[in-house]
Amino acid sequence: MDKEKDKVFFIDSLDNYSAAELLDNVLHILCTEGSMSFIFRETYYHIVVGDYVIITNLSLASGFVRSKDFKGILICFPESFVASMALRSNYGIVGHLSLLQNPVMKLSPDDFAKCCTDLLRLRERLDEGGHLFKEEMISHLLAAHILDLYDIHARCHTSEEPSECVFTLIKRFIELLYRKEYVWHRNLPYYASALCITPHYLSEICKKASGQPASYWIDRFTMQEIARLLRQKELTLTEIAEHMHFSSVSYFSRYVQKRTGRYPTEYRNHLLKNDRSDL
């Protein structure tokens, strides 16, 4: 399938794609038979029938292994495609942070049936030719499925929903991180100042929305980038430390060791050992 033409596409097997081909997409996996395991952010996951996986950043996932009887519905689409839908709900921000911590949702039988229906209907219409408004139609079907996922996730996470103002602040904070501001700034006061709020308030609203303070997310995004660079074996530790604007290699080494329990060379070897050339 031409992924440039079809922003939403289903795949029959992860074996047919390299990590690079899917890297800019969100990957959804609904396990319908058998089981699958993978590593996400250094944590091992084993999924079975009724588990729904959402991986928003495939560079953080590796080591996909499926059972011989595994069957699933796998769908990919650019995250920008979701943004283009302009959903009125802000819940995606909370869900996104939650999925960065744990990408697996365990579905009830009713929710499993609902997701199967959503995805199979979407696949059926995606394969349909000659529809004059196909892109809009697919967008609305995917939006309906995403809203079902919001509903499922929200029912399993019953914490109080933040106000519109708090949603806006968190969204702006996450946007700063996605712009890689952490390459230059890893201190909480910088982000609070950029948002015109106090560091304490920024940490409080992040904790309310995701269960984790703002400093946790700064470190998570920073370590994600460091891991990406360490996987590039041609880069020296000095080059990586300079790229990330650490004042010295020793400071960079202490930063990594404190957050991973491993010094950079050990952490690099660990990452490369767990990686595979494909998914």
Secondary structure, 3 states (H helix, E strand, C coil): CCCCCCCCEEECCHHHCEHHHHCCEEEEEEEEECEEEEEECCEEEEEECCEEEEECCHHHEEEEEECCCCEEEEEEEEHHHHHHCCCCCCHHHHHHHHHHHCCEEECCHHHHHHHHHHHHHHHHHHCCCCCCCHHHHHHHHHHHHHHHHHHHHHHHCCCCCCCHHHHHHHHHHHHHHHCCHHHCCCCHHHHHHHCCCCHHHHHHHHHHHHCCCHHHHHHHHHHHHHHHHHCCCCCCHHHHHHHCCCCCHHHHHHHHHHHHCCCHHHHHHHHHHHCCCEC
